[in-house]
Amino acid sequence: MDQKKAKELAIIAAKVRLYGLEAINSCHSGHIGGSYSIADILTVLYFDKMKNLDPKNPRNPDRDRFVLSKGHCSPALYPTLALRGYFPVEDLKTFRNVDSYLSGHVEMKHVPGVDMSAGSLGQGLSCAIGMALAGKIDKKDYRVYCAMGDGEIEEGQVWEAGMAAAKFKLDNLCAFIDVNGLQIDGTTEQVMPSEPLDKKWEAFGWHVIKIDGHNLEEISNAIDEAAGVKGKPTMILAKTVKGKGVSFMENQVGWHGKAPDEEKYQQAKAELEANLAKLEG
C-alpha cells in the first residue's frame, strides 16, 4: 500500500470514529468500544477492497457483500456507509431516534448498503455462508466478508457454520474475528476462553491469517491473501484494542455499550479531532 492510499484510509477511519461518537452522543446510547476496534477493517473493506459497490444501486447483484455479525457495532458501519455515499452524513445525528431509519442494530430493510440485518449474536457467519454458497451456485465472482466479535464466538452456531463453510469449500468467503479481548461482562479469557483461535479454525478447515487489526497495510494484505486461497474459506484474526482512538476508552470493558457524559464526550471529541487534524495536515 502506497503512502497516499494509507493516508487516505487513515483519514477515513478517523472520520468513522468521530462520526460514530457524534451519533452516539446524539441519542446518549450505543456501543462505542467494539465499533472503534473494527473501524479500520471496515475502512479498508469499503474504500479499497470491496468491488462493484454502487451507492446508487445498493442491491447490485454483482457486488461484494459484507455481514456485520456483531450488529450492535452500527456506530462503525453506519458512518462507513455514509462516507461511502449511501446516505447523508447528517443523518447519523438521528441515530436510534424513534423516527429514524438508523436503528441501534444494523438493519437491511431501511438502511442502504447494509447487506444483512443483525442483532442476536452468532448468526452472521451462517448468513454469510448462505450468500457465498449462492454465489458459487450462480457462478458469480463476488466475495463475501463477515465480521464477528471474539465474545460472540462463544455462540455454538458460529462453530457449526465454520464446519459448513469448510465442507462447501467456500473460498469466496473471508471472515474476521475482532479479537479485542473484552465483552460486556469482562475479558473473554474470564468469561469463556477461546484461544488458541488460530489452531481451532485451522482444525475446522479454514485458512487462518493473524494481523494487527489497526495496521491498514496488514489488513489490506490479509484480504489480498484471502482472495488467492483456493478450496477453503479464510479467517482473519485481527488483534485490536476496544475503544481504539480515545485514551480513556481503550481496553476498558466499561465502554462496551455506554455513551459518554458531556465531559467525556468533549474529551473524546477533542482527541479524535486532534488526530484527524494531524492526519489531514
Contacts in CASP RR format, 6 or more apart in sequence:
PFRMAT RR
TARGET T0000
AUTHOR 0000-0000-0000
METHOD contacts of the structure
MODEL  1
MDQKKAKELAIIAAKVRLYGLEAINSCHSGHIGGSYSIADILTVLYFDKM
KNLDPKNPRNPDRDRFVLSKGHCSPALYPTLALRGYFPVEDLKTFRNVDS
YLSGHVEMKHVPGVDMSAGSLGQGLSCAIGMALAGKIDKKDYRVYCAMGD
GEIEEGQVWEAGMAAAKFKLDNLCAFIDVNGLQIDGTTEQVMPSEPLDKK
WEAFGWHVIKIDGHNLEEISNAIDEAAGVKGKPTMILAKTVKGKGVSFME
NQVGWHGKAPDEEKYQQAKAELEANLAKLEG
1 9 0 8 1.000
1 216 0 8 1.000
1 217 0 8 1.000
1 220 0 8 1.000
1 221 0 8 1.000
5 48 0 8 1.000
6 216 0 8 1.000
6 217 0 8 1.000
7 279 0 8 1.000
8 47 0 8 1.000
9 40 0 8 1.000
9 43 0 8 1.000
9 44 0 8 1.000
9 47 0 8 1.000
9 48 0 8 1.000
9 216 0 8 1.000
10 216 0 8 1.000
10 279 0 8 1.000
11 276 0 8 1.000
11 279 0 8 1.000
11 280 0 8 1.000
12 43 0 8 1.000
12 47 0 8 1.000
12 83 0 8 1.000
13 39 0 8 1.000
13 40 0 8 1.000
13 43 0 8 1.000
13 216 0 8 1.000
14 272 0 8 1.000
14 275 0 8 1.000
14 276 0 8 1.000
14 279 0 8 1.000
15 79 0 8 1.000
15 83 0 8 1.000
15 276 0 8 1.000
16 39 0 8 1.000
16 42 0 8 1.000
16 43 0 8 1.000
16 76 0 8 1.000
16 79 0 8 1.000
16 80 0 8 1.000
16 83 0 8 1.000
17 35 0 8 1.000
17 36 0 8 1.000
17 39 0 8 1.000
17 79 0 8 1.000
17 244 0 8 1.000
17 245 0 8 1.000
17 246 0 8 1.000
17 272 0 8 1.000
18 269 0 8 1.000
18 272 0 8 1.000
18 273 0 8 1.000
18 276 0 8 1.000
19 79 0 8 1.000
19 82 0 8 1.000
19 83 0 8 1.000
19 89 0 8 1.000
19 92 0 8 1.000
20 32 0 8 1.000
20 35 0 8 1.000
20 75 0 8 1.000
20 76 0 8 1.000
20 78 0 8 1.000
20 79 0 8 1.000
20 92 0 8 1.000
21 32 0 8 1.000
21 75 0 8 1.000
21 246 0 8 1.000
21 260 0 8 1.000
21 265 0 8 1.000
21 268 0 8 1.000
21 269 0 8 1.000
21 272 0 8 1.000
22 92 0 8 1.000
22 93 0 8 1.000
22 269 0 8 1.000
23 75 0 8 1.000
23 78 0 8 1.000
23 79 0 8 1.000
23 92 0 8 1.000
23 93 0 8 1.000
23 95 0 8 1.000
23 96 0 8 1.000
23 102 0 8 1.000
24 30 0 8 1.000
24 32 0 8 1.000
24 75 0 8 1.000
24 95 0 8 1.000
24 259 0 8 1.000
24 260 0 8 1.000
25 259 0 8 1.000
25 260 0 8 1.000
25 265 0 8 1.000
26 92 0 8 1.000
26 93 0 8 1.000
26 94 0 8 1.000
26 95 0 8 1.000
26 96 0 8 1.000
26 97 0 8 1.000
27 95 0 8 1.000
27 96 0 8 1.000
27 97 0 8 1.000
27 259 0 8 1.000
28 259 0 8 1.000
29 96 0 8 1.000
29 104 0 8 1.000
29 259 0 8 1.000
30 72 0 8 1.000
30 75 0 8 1.000
30 96 0 8 1.000
30 104 0 8 1.000
30 257 0 8 1.000
30 258 0 8 1.000
30 259 0 8 1.000
31 72 0 8 1.000
31 73 0 8 1.000
31 74 0 8 1.000
31 75 0 8 1.000
31 256 0 8 1.000
31 257 0 8 1.000
32 75 0 8 1.000
32 243 0 8 1.000
32 249 0 8 1.000
32 255 0 8 1.000
32 257 0 8 1.000
32 258 0 8 1.000
32 259 0 8 1.000
32 260 0 8 1.000
33 180 0 8 1.000
33 242 0 8 1.000
33 243 0 8 1.000
33 244 0 8 1.000
33 249 0 8 1.000
33 255 0 8 1.000
33 256 0 8 1.000
33 257 0 8 1.000
34 70 0 8 1.000
34 73 0 8 1.000
34 76 0 8 1.000
34 178 0 8 1.000
34 180 0 8 1.000
34 242 0 8 1.000
34 243 0 8 1.000
34 256 0 8 1.000
35 73 0 8 1.000
35 74 0 8 1.000
35 75 0 8 1.000
35 76 0 8 1.000
36 76 0 8 1.000
36 241 0 8 1.000
36 242 0 8 1.000
36 243 0 8 1.000
36 244 0 8 1.000
36 245 0 8 1.000
36 246 0 8 1.000
36 249 0 8 1.000
37 178 0 8 1.000
37 180 0 8 1.000
37 240 0 8 1.000
37 241 0 8 1.000
37 242 0 8 1.000
37 243 0 8 1.000
37 244 0 8 1.000
38 70 0 8 1.000
38 73 0 8 1.000
38 76 0 8 1.000
38 147 0 8 1.000
38 176 0 8 1.000
38 178 0 8 1.000
38 240 0 8 1.000
39 76 0 8 1.000
39 80 0 8 1.000
39 244 0 8 1.000
40 213 0 8 1.000
40 214 0 8 1.000
40 215 0 8 1.000
40 216 0 8 1.000
40 219 0 8 1.000
40 244 0 8 1.000
41 147 0 8 1.000
41 176 0 8 1.000
41 178 0 8 1.000
41 213 0 8 1.000
41 219 0 8 1.000
41 238 0 8 1.000
42 76 0 8 1.000
42 77 0 8 1.000
42 80 0 8 1.000
42 147 0 8 1.000
43 80 0 8 1.000
43 216 0 8 1.000
44 216 0 8 1.000
44 219 0 8 1.000
44 220 0 8 1.000
44 223 0 8 1.000
45 66 0 8 1.000
45 145 0 8 1.000
45 223 0 8 1.000
46 53 0 8 1.000
46 66 0 8 1.000
46 80 0 8 1.000
46 81 0 8 1.000
46 84 0 8 1.000
47 83 0 8 1.000
47 84 0 8 1.000
48 220 0 8 1.000
49 64 0 8 1.000
49 220 0 8 1.000
49 223 0 8 1.000
49 224 0 8 1.000
50 63 0 8 1.000
50 64 0 8 1.000
50 66 0 8 1.000
50 143 0 8 1.000
50 145 0 8 1.000
51 63 0 8 1.000
51 64 0 8 1.000
51 142 0 8 1.000
51 143 0 8 1.000
52 60 0 8 1.000
52 62 0 8 1.000
52 63 0 8 1.000
52 64 0 8 1.000
52 142 0 8 1.000
53 60 0 8 1.000
53 63 0 8 1.000
53 64 0 8 1.000
53 84 0 8 1.000
54 60 0 8 1.000
54 63 0 8 1.000
55 84 0 8 1.000
55 85 0 8 1.000
55 86 0 8 1.000
55 112 0 8 1.000
55 113 0 8 1.000
58 86 0 8 1.000
58 112 0 8 1.000
58 113 0 8 1.000
61 140 0 8 1.000
62 140 0 8 1.000
62 141 0 8 1.000
62 142 0 8 1.000
63 142 0 8 1.000
64 142 0 8 1.000
64 143 0 8 1.000
64 144 0 8 1.000
64 145 0 8 1.000
65 115 0 8 1.000
65 116 0 8 1.000
65 128 0 8 1.000
65 131 0 8 1.000
65 142 0 8 1.000
65 143 0 8 1.000
65 144 0 8 1.000
65 145 0 8 1.000
66 115 0 8 1.000
66 144 0 8 1.000
66 145 0 8 1.000
66 146 0 8 1.000
66 147 0 8 1.000
67 115 0 8 1.000
67 116 0 8 1.000
67 118 0 8 1.000
67 124 0 8 1.000
67 125 0 8 1.000
67 127 0 8 1.000
67 128 0 8 1.000
67 131 0 8 1.000
67 144 0 8 1.000
67 145 0 8 1.000
67 146 0 8 1.000
67 147 0 8 1.000
68 74 0 8 1.000
68 77 0 8 1.000
68 106 0 8 1.000
68 114 0 8 1.000
68 116 0 8 1.000
68 118 0 8 1.000
68 146 0 8 1.000
68 147 0 8 1.000
69 118 0 8 1.000
69 121 0 8 1.000
69 122 0 8 1.000
69 123 0 8 1.000
69 124 0 8 1.000
69 125 0 8 1.000
69 127 0 8 1.000
69 128 0 8 1.000
69 146 0 8 1.000
69 147 0 8 1.000
69 148 0 8 1.000
69 149 0 8 1.000
69 152 0 8 1.000
70 118 0 8 1.000
70 121 0 8 1.000
70 147 0 8 1.000
70 148 0 8 1.000
70 149 0 8 1.000
70 152 0 8 1.000
70 178 0 8 1.000
71 77 0 8 1.000
71 105 0 8 1.000
71 106 0 8 1.000
71 118 0 8 1.000
71 119 0 8 1.000
71 121 0 8 1.000
72 104 0 8 1.000
72 105 0 8 1.000
72 119 0 8 1.000
72 257 0 8 1.000
74 95 0 8 1.000
74 102 0 8 1.000
74 103 0 8 1.000
74 104 0 8 1.000
74 105 0 8 1.000
74 106 0 8 1.000
75 95 0 8 1.000
77 106 0 8 1.000
77 114 0 8 1.000
78 92 0 8 1.000
78 95 0 8 1.000
78 102 0 8 1.000
78 106 0 8 1.000
78 111 0 8 1.000
79 89 0 8 1.000
79 92 0 8 1.000
81 87 0 8 1.000
81 111 0 8 1.000
81 112 0 8 1.000
81 113 0 8 1.000
81 114 0 8 1.000
82 88 0 8 1.000
82 89 0 8 1.000
82 91 0 8 1.000
82 92 0 8 1.000
83 89 0 8 1.000
86 111 0 8 1.000
86 112 0 8 1.000
86 113 0 8 1.000
87 111 0 8 1.000
87 112 0 8 1.000
91 100 0 8 1.000
91 101 0 8 1.000
91 102 0 8 1.000
92 102 0 8 1.000
94 100 0 8 1.000
94 101 0 8 1.000
94 102 0 8 1.000
95 102 0 8 1.000
95 104 0 8 1.000
96 102 0 8 1.000
96 103 0 8 1.000
96 104 0 8 1.000
101 110 0 8 1.000
101 111 0 8 1.000
102 111 0 8 1.000
103 110 0 8 1.000
103 111 0 8 1.000
105 117 0 8 1.000
105 118 0 8 1.000
105 119 0 8 1.000
106 114 0 8 1.000
106 116 0 8 1.000
106 117 0 8 1.000
106 118 0 8 1.000
106 119 0 8 1.000
107 114 0 8 1.000
107 117 0 8 1.000
108 114 0 8 1.000
108 115 0 8 1.000
108 116 0 8 1.000
108 117 0 8 1.000
109 117 0 8 1.000
115 131 0 8 1.000
116 124 0 8 1.000
116 127 0 8 1.000
116 128 0 8 1.000
116 131 0 8 1.000
118 124 0 8 1.000
118 127 0 8 1.000
121 149 0 8 1.000
121 151 0 8 1.000
121 152 0 8 1.000
121 155 0 8 1.000
122 148 0 8 1.000
122 152 0 8 1.000
122 153 0 8 1.000
122 155 0 8 1.000
122 156 0 8 1.000
122 157 0 8 1.000
122 158 0 8 1.000
123 157 0 8 1.000
124 146 0 8 1.000
124 148 0 8 1.000
124 161 0 8 1.000
125 146 0 8 1.000
125 148 0 8 1.000
125 157 0 8 1.000
125 158 0 8 1.000
125 161 0 8 1.000
125 162 0 8 1.000
125 165 0 8 1.000
125 175 0 8 1.000
126 157 0 8 1.000
126 160 0 8 1.000
126 161 0 8 1.000
126 164 0 8 1.000
127 146 0 8 1.000
128 144 0 8 1.000
128 145 0 8 1.000
128 146 0 8 1.000
128 173 0 8 1.000
128 175 0 8 1.000
129 161 0 8 1.000
129 162 0 8 1.000
129 164 0 8 1.000
129 165 0 8 1.000
129 168 0 8 1.000
129 170 0 8 1.000
129 173 0 8 1.000
131 144 0 8 1.000
132 144 0 8 1.000
132 165 0 8 1.000
132 168 0 8 1.000
132 170 0 8 1.000
132 172 0 8 1.000
132 173 0 8 1.000
132 233 0 8 1.000
133 168 0 8 1.000
133 170 0 8 1.000
134 140 0 8 1.000
135 142 0 8 1.000
135 172 0 8 1.000
136 168 0 8 1.000
136 170 0 8 1.000
136 172 0 8 1.000
141 172 0 8 1.000
142 172 0 8 1.000
143 172 0 8 1.000
143 173 0 8 1.000
143 174 0 8 1.000
143 227 0 8 1.000
144 170 0 8 1.000
144 172 0 8 1.000
144 173 0 8 1.000
144 174 0 8 1.000
145 173 0 8 1.000
145 174 0 8 1.000
145 175 0 8 1.000
145 176 0 8 1.000
146 173 0 8 1.000
146 174 0 8 1.000
146 175 0 8 1.000
146 176 0 8 1.000
147 175 0 8 1.000
147 176 0 8 1.000
147 177 0 8 1.000
147 178 0 8 1.000
148 158 0 8 1.000
148 175 0 8 1.000
148 176 0 8 1.000
148 177 0 8 1.000
148 178 0 8 1.000
149 177 0 8 1.000
149 178 0 8 1.000
149 179 0 8 1.000
149 180 0 8 1.000
150 177 0 8 1.000
150 178 0 8 1.000
150 179 0 8 1.000
150 180 0 8 1.000
150 181 0 8 1.000
150 183 0 8 1.000
150 188 0 8 1.000
150 194 0 8 1.000
150 197 0 8 1.000
151 181 0 8 1.000
151 183 0 8 1.000
151 188 0 8 1.000
151 191 0 8 1.000
151 192 0 8 1.000
151 194 0 8 1.000
152 158 0 8 1.000
152 183 0 8 1.000
153 159 0 8 1.000
153 177 0 8 1.000
153 194 0 8 1.000
153 197 0 8 1.000
154 188 0 8 1.000
154 191 0 8 1.000
154 192 0 8 1.000
154 194 0 8 1.000
159 204 0 8 1.000
162 201 0 8 1.000
162 204 0 8 1.000
162 206 0 8 1.000
162 233 0 8 1.000
163 204 0 8 1.000
165 173 0 8 1.000
165 206 0 8 1.000
165 233 0 8 1.000
166 204 0 8 1.000
166 205 0 8 1.000
166 206 0 8 1.000
166 232 0 8 1.000
166 233 0 8 1.000
169 231 0 8 1.000
169 232 0 8 1.000
170 232 0 8 1.000
170 233 0 8 1.000
171 228 0 8 1.000
171 229 0 8 1.000
171 230 0 8 1.000
171 231 0 8 1.000
171 232 0 8 1.000
171 233 0 8 1.000
171 234 0 8 1.000
173 233 0 8 1.000
173 234 0 8 1.000
174 223 0 8 1.000
174 226 0 8 1.000
174 227 0 8 1.000
174 233 0 8 1.000
174 234 0 8 1.000
174 236 0 8 1.000
175 233 0 8 1.000
175 234 0 8 1.000
175 235 0 8 1.000
175 236 0 8 1.000
176 235 0 8 1.000
176 236 0 8 1.000
176 237 0 8 1.000
176 238 0 8 1.000
177 197 0 8 1.000
177 235 0 8 1.000
177 236 0 8 1.000
177 237 0 8 1.000
177 238 0 8 1.000
178 238 0 8 1.000
178 240 0 8 1.000
179 197 0 8 1.000
179 237 0 8 1.000
179 238 0 8 1.000
179 239 0 8 1.000
179 240 0 8 1.000
180 240 0 8 1.000
180 241 0 8 1.000
180 242 0 8 1.000
180 243 0 8 1.000
180 251 0 8 1.000
181 187 0 8 1.000
181 188 0 8 1.000
181 189 0 8 1.000
181 242 0 8 1.000
182 188 0 8 1.000
182 242 0 8 1.000
182 251 0 8 1.000
182 253 0 8 1.000
182 256 0 8 1.000
183 191 0 8 1.000
183 253 0 8 1.000
183 256 0 8 1.000
184 253 0 8 1.000
184 256 0 8 1.000
184 257 0 8 1.000
185 191 0 8 1.000
185 253 0 8 1.000
186 253 0 8 1.000
187 253 0 8 1.000
188 194 0 8 1.000
189 195 0 8 1.000
194 200 0 8 1.000
197 208 0 8 1.000
197 237 0 8 1.000
198 208 0 8 1.000
198 210 0 8 1.000
198 237 0 8 1.000
201 208 0 8 1.000
201 235 0 8 1.000
201 237 0 8 1.000
202 208 0 8 1.000
205 232 0 8 1.000
205 233 0 8 1.000
206 232 0 8 1.000
206 233 0 8 1.000
206 234 0 8 1.000
206 235 0 8 1.000
207 226 0 8 1.000
207 229 0 8 1.000
207 232 0 8 1.000
207 233 0 8 1.000
207 234 0 8 1.000
207 235 0 8 1.000
208 234 0 8 1.000
208 235 0 8 1.000
208 236 0 8 1.000
208 237 0 8 1.000
209 222 0 8 1.000
209 225 0 8 1.000
209 226 0 8 1.000
209 234 0 8 1.000
209 235 0 8 1.000
209 236 0 8 1.000
209 237 0 8 1.000
210 236 0 8 1.000
210 237 0 8 1.000
210 239 0 8 1.000
211 218 0 8 1.000
211 219 0 8 1.000
211 221 0 8 1.000
211 222 0 8 1.000
211 236 0 8 1.000
211 237 0 8 1.000
211 238 0 8 1.000
211 239 0 8 1.000
212 218 0 8 1.000
212 238 0 8 1.000
212 239 0 8 1.000
213 219 0 8 1.000
213 238 0 8 1.000
213 239 0 8 1.000
213 240 0 8 1.000
214 240 0 8 1.000
214 241 0 8 1.000
214 244 0 8 1.000
219 236 0 8 1.000
219 238 0 8 1.000
222 236 0 8 1.000
223 236 0 8 1.000
225 234 0 8 1.000
226 234 0 8 1.000
226 236 0 8 1.000
241 250 0 8 1.000
241 251 0 8 1.000
242 249 0 8 1.000
242 250 0 8 1.000
242 251 0 8 1.000
242 252 0 8 1.000
242 253 0 8 1.000
242 255 0 8 1.000
242 256 0 8 1.000
243 249 0 8 1.000
243 250 0 8 1.000
243 251 0 8 1.000
243 252 0 8 1.000
243 255 0 8 1.000
244 250 0 8 1.000
245 271 0 8 1.000
245 272 0 8 1.000
245 275 0 8 1.000
246 267 0 8 1.000
246 268 0 8 1.000
246 271 0 8 1.000
246 272 0 8 1.000
247 271 0 8 1.000
248 264 0 8 1.000
248 267 0 8 1.000
248 268 0 8 1.000
249 255 0 8 1.000
249 268 0 8 1.000
259 265 0 8 1.000
260 267 0 8 1.000
260 268 0 8 1.000
END
